[in-house]
Amino acid sequence: MSFALQDLLSEIEQCRKEMVLLAMETSFTNLGVVEKSERLDQLLNEYEMKQKV
């Protein structure tokens, strides 16, 4: 696995952790949680695209 993919996986995991913690502190409908979720979606889509190459 390339360093770029490893870095992307690390960023995905960090974003996921931040989203879960924020959701536990606030609510799943909190704007910050929704924004983290959207960012996580972007990262996951990017990872999927890079896996296909």
N, CA, C and O atoms as a GROMACS GRO file, in nm:
protein
  212
    1MET      N    1   0.085  -0.118   0.000
    1MET     CA    2   0.000   0.000   0.000
    1MET      C    3   0.089   0.124   0.000
    1MET      O    4   0.188   0.130   0.072
    2SER      N    5   0.053   0.220  -0.081
    2SER     CA    6   0.134   0.341  -0.093
    2SER      C    7   0.118   0.430   0.031
    2SER      O    8   0.023   0.417   0.108
    3PHE      N    9   0.214   0.520   0.046
    3PHE     CA   10   0.208   0.614   0.159
    3PHE      C   11   0.085   0.703   0.148
    3PHE      O   12   0.025   0.738   0.249
    4ALA      N   13   0.048   0.741   0.024
    4ALA     CA   14  -0.069   0.827   0.005
    4ALA      C   15  -0.195   0.758   0.056
    4ALA      O   16  -0.278   0.821   0.122
    5LEU      N   17  -0.210   0.630   0.026
    5LEU     CA   18  -0.328   0.557   0.075
    5LEU      C   19  -0.324   0.538   0.225
    5LEU      O   20  -0.428   0.545   0.292
    6GLN      N   21  -0.206   0.514   0.279
    6GLN     CA   22  -0.194   0.500   0.425
    6GLN      C   23  -0.230   0.631   0.494
    6GLN      O   24  -0.300   0.631   0.596
    7ASP      N   25  -0.184   0.743   0.438
    7ASP     CA   26  -0.218   0.873   0.494
    7ASP      C   27  -0.368   0.899   0.486
    7ASP      O   28  -0.428   0.951   0.580
    8LEU      N   29  -0.427   0.861   0.374
    8LEU     CA   30  -0.571   0.879   0.356
    8LEU      C   31  -0.648   0.794   0.456
    8LEU      O   32  -0.747   0.840   0.514
    9LEU      N   33  -0.605   0.672   0.477
    9LEU     CA   34  -0.671   0.585   0.577
    9LEU      C   35  -0.659   0.643   0.718
    9LEU      O   36  -0.753   0.636   0.797
   10SER      N   37  -0.544   0.701   0.748
   10SER     CA   38  -0.526   0.764   0.879
   10SER      C   39  -0.620   0.883   0.894
   10SER      O   40  -0.680   0.903   1.000
   11GLU      N   41  -0.634   0.961   0.788
   11GLU     CA   42  -0.724   1.077   0.791
   11GLU      C   43  -0.869   1.031   0.805
   11GLU      O   44  -0.947   1.094   0.877
   12ILE      N   45  -0.905   0.924   0.738
   12ILE     CA   46  -1.041   0.868   0.748
   12ILE      C   47  -1.068   0.826   0.892
   12ILE      O   48  -1.173   0.858   0.948
   13GLU      N   49  -0.975   0.754   0.952
   13GLU     CA   50  -0.993   0.706   1.089
   13GLU      C   51  -1.002   0.822   1.188
   13GLU      O   52  -1.084   0.819   1.279
   14GLN      N   53  -0.919   0.924   1.170
   14GLN     CA   54  -0.922   1.040   1.258
   14GLN      C   55  -1.055   1.114   1.247
   14GLN      O   56  -1.114   1.153   1.347
   15CYS      N   57  -1.100   1.132   1.125
   15CYS     CA   58  -1.228   1.201   1.102
   15CYS      C   59  -1.343   1.122   1.164
   15CYS      O   60  -1.433   1.180   1.225
   16ARG      N   61  -1.340   0.991   1.149
   16ARG     CA   62  -1.444   0.905   1.206
   16ARG      C   63  -1.447   0.917   1.359
   16ARG      O   64  -1.553   0.929   1.419
   17LYS      N   65  -1.328   0.914   1.420
   17LYS     CA   66  -1.320   0.926   1.566
   17LYS      C   67  -1.375   1.060   1.613
   17LYS      O   68  -1.451   1.066   1.709
   18GLU      N   69  -1.336   1.167   1.544
   18GLU     CA   70  -1.383   1.301   1.581
   18GLU      C   71  -1.535   1.310   1.568
   18GLU      O   72  -1.602   1.369   1.654
   19MET      N   73  -1.590   1.252   1.462
   19MET     CA   74  -1.734   1.256   1.440
   19MET      C   75  -1.807   1.181   1.552
   19MET      O   76  -1.906   1.232   1.605
   20VAL      N   77  -1.760   1.063   1.586
   20VAL     CA   78  -1.825   0.983   1.691
   20VAL      C   79  -1.818   1.055   1.826
   20VAL      O   80  -1.918   1.061   1.898
   21LEU      N   81  -1.703   1.108   1.860
   21LEU     CA   82  -1.689   1.180   1.987
   21LEU      C   83  -1.782   1.300   1.993
   21LEU      O   84  -1.848   1.324   2.094
   22LEU      N   85  -1.785   1.376   1.884
   22LEU     CA   86  -1.872   1.494   1.881
   22LEU      C   87  -2.018   1.454   1.892
   22LEU      O   88  -2.096   1.520   1.960
   23ALA      N   89  -2.056   1.346   1.825
   23ALA     CA   90  -2.194   1.299   1.832
   23ALA      C   91  -2.230   1.255   1.974
   23ALA      O   92  -2.343   1.277   2.019
   24MET      N   93  -2.135   1.195   2.043
   24MET     CA   94  -2.160   1.151   2.180
   24MET      C   95  -2.176   1.271   2.274
   24MET      O   96  -2.250   1.266   2.372
   25GLU      N   97  -2.104   1.380   2.244
   25GLU     CA   98  -2.109   1.499   2.328
   25GLU      C   99  -2.230   1.586   2.297
   25GLU      O  100  -2.279   1.658   2.385
   26THR      N  101  -2.278   1.580   2.174
   26THR     CA  102  -2.389   1.666   2.134
   26THR      C  103  -2.507   1.579   2.090
   26THR      O  104  -2.577   1.521   2.174
   27SER      N  105  -2.527   1.569   1.961
   27SER     CA  106  -2.631   1.482   1.905
   27SER      C  107  -2.593   1.448   1.761
   27SER      O  108  -2.506   1.511   1.702
   28PHE      N  109  -2.659   1.348   1.706
   28PHE     CA  110  -2.629   1.307   1.570
   28PHE      C  111  -2.673   1.412   1.469
   28PHE      O  112  -2.625   1.412   1.355
   29THR      N  113  -2.762   1.502   1.508
   29THR     CA  114  -2.810   1.605   1.416
   29THR      C  115  -2.736   1.736   1.432
   29THR      O  116  -2.768   1.833   1.363
   30ASN      N  117  -2.639   1.742   1.522
   30ASN     CA  118  -2.557   1.861   1.541
   30ASN      C  119  -2.487   1.898   1.411
   30ASN      O  120  -2.438   1.810   1.340
   31LEU      N  121  -2.482   2.026   1.379
   31LEU     CA  122  -2.423   2.072   1.254
   31LEU      C  123  -2.278   2.026   1.240
   31LEU      O  124  -2.237   1.986   1.131
   32GLY      N  125  -2.202   2.029   1.346
   32GLY     CA  126  -2.063   1.984   1.341
   32GLY      C  127  -2.052   1.836   1.308
   32GLY      O  128  -1.962   1.795   1.234
   33VAL      N  129  -2.142   1.757   1.361
   33VAL     CA  130  -2.144   1.613   1.334
   33VAL      C  131  -2.178   1.590   1.187
   33VAL      O  132  -2.116   1.507   1.120
   34VAL      N  133  -2.277   1.661   1.138
   34VAL     CA  134  -2.317   1.648   0.998
   34VAL      C  135  -2.201   1.687   0.906
   34VAL      O  136  -2.176   1.620   0.806
   35GLU      N  137  -2.131   1.795   0.940
   35GLU     CA  138  -2.016   1.838   0.859
   35GLU      C  139  -1.904   1.733   0.861
   35GLU      O  140  -1.843   1.706   0.758
   36LYS      N  141  -1.878   1.675   0.978
   36LYS     CA  142  -1.778   1.569   0.987
   36LYS      C  143  -1.820   1.448   0.904
   36LYS      O  144  -1.737   1.385   0.838
   37SER      N  145  -1.948   1.416   0.908
   37SER     CA  146  -2.000   1.304   0.830
   37SER      C  147  -1.981   1.330   0.680
   37SER      O  148  -1.943   1.239   0.606
   38GLU      N  149  -2.008   1.450   0.638
   38GLU     CA  150  -1.990   1.485   0.496
   38GLU      C  151  -1.843   1.476   0.457
   38GLU      O  152  -1.810   1.427   0.349
   39ARG      N  153  -1.755   1.522   0.545
   39ARG     CA  154  -1.611   1.514   0.519
   39ARG      C  155  -1.567   1.368   0.512
   39ARG      O  156  -1.487   1.331   0.426
   40LEU      N  157  -1.618   1.288   0.601
   40LEU     CA  158  -1.587   1.145   0.601
   40LEU      C  159  -1.632   1.080   0.470
   40LEU      O  160  -1.561   0.999   0.413
   41ASP      N  161  -1.750   1.117   0.424
   41ASP     CA  162  -1.799   1.066   0.295
   41ASP      C  163  -1.703   1.103   0.182
   41ASP      O  164  -1.672   1.019   0.097
   42GLN      N  165  -1.656   1.226   0.182
   42GLN     CA  166  -1.561   1.270   0.079
   42GLN      C  167  -1.433   1.189   0.083
   42GLN      O  168  -1.382   1.146  -0.020
   43LEU      N  169  -1.382   1.168   0.203
   43LEU     CA  170  -1.258   1.092   0.219
   43LEU      C  171  -1.276   0.947   0.174
   43LEU      O  172  -1.189   0.890   0.108
   44LEU      N  173  -1.389   0.888   0.210
   44LEU     CA  174  -1.416   0.750   0.170
   44LEU      C  175  -1.431   0.738   0.018
   44LEU      O  176  -1.383   0.642  -0.042
   45ASN      N  177  -1.496   0.835  -0.043
   45ASN     CA  178  -1.508   0.834  -0.189
   45ASN      C  179  -1.370   0.849  -0.255
   45ASN      O  180  -1.340   0.783  -0.354
   46GLU      N  181  -1.288   0.937  -0.199
   46GLU     CA  182  -1.152   0.955  -0.251
   46GLU      C  183  -1.072   0.825  -0.239
   46GLU      O  184  -1.000   0.787  -0.331
   47TYR      N  185  -1.084   0.760  -0.126
   47TYR     CA  186  -1.014   0.633  -0.105
   47TYR      C  187  -1.060   0.529  -0.207
   47TYR      O  188  -0.978   0.458  -0.266
   48GLU      N  189  -1.190   0.520  -0.227
   48GLU     CA  190  -1.243   0.423  -0.322
   48GLU      C  191  -1.191   0.451  -0.464
   48GLU      O  192  -1.155   0.359  -0.536
   49MET      N  193  -1.187   0.577  -0.502
   49MET     CA  194  -1.137   0.612  -0.635
   49MET      C  195  -0.988   0.575  -0.650
   49MET      O  196  -0.947   0.525  -0.754
   50LYS      N  197  -0.911   0.599  -0.546
   50LYS     CA  198  -0.768   0.568  -0.553
   50LYS      C  199  -0.743   0.418  -0.552
   50LYS      O  200  -0.642   0.371  -0.606
   51GLN      N  201  -0.833   0.342  -0.493
   51GLN     CA  202  -0.820   0.196  -0.492
   51GLN      C  203  -0.839   0.138  -0.632
   51GLN      O  204  -0.781   0.035  -0.666
   52LYS      N  205  -0.920   0.204  -0.712
   52LYS     CA  206  -0.950   0.157  -0.846
   52LYS      C  207  -0.835   0.181  -0.944
   52LYS      O  208  -0.828   0.117  -1.049
   53VAL      N  209  -0.747   0.273  -0.911
   53VAL     CA  210  -0.637   0.309  -1.002
   53VAL      C  211  -0.527   0.206  -0.995
   53VAL      O  212  -0.426   0.220  -1.064
   0.00000   0.00000   0.00000
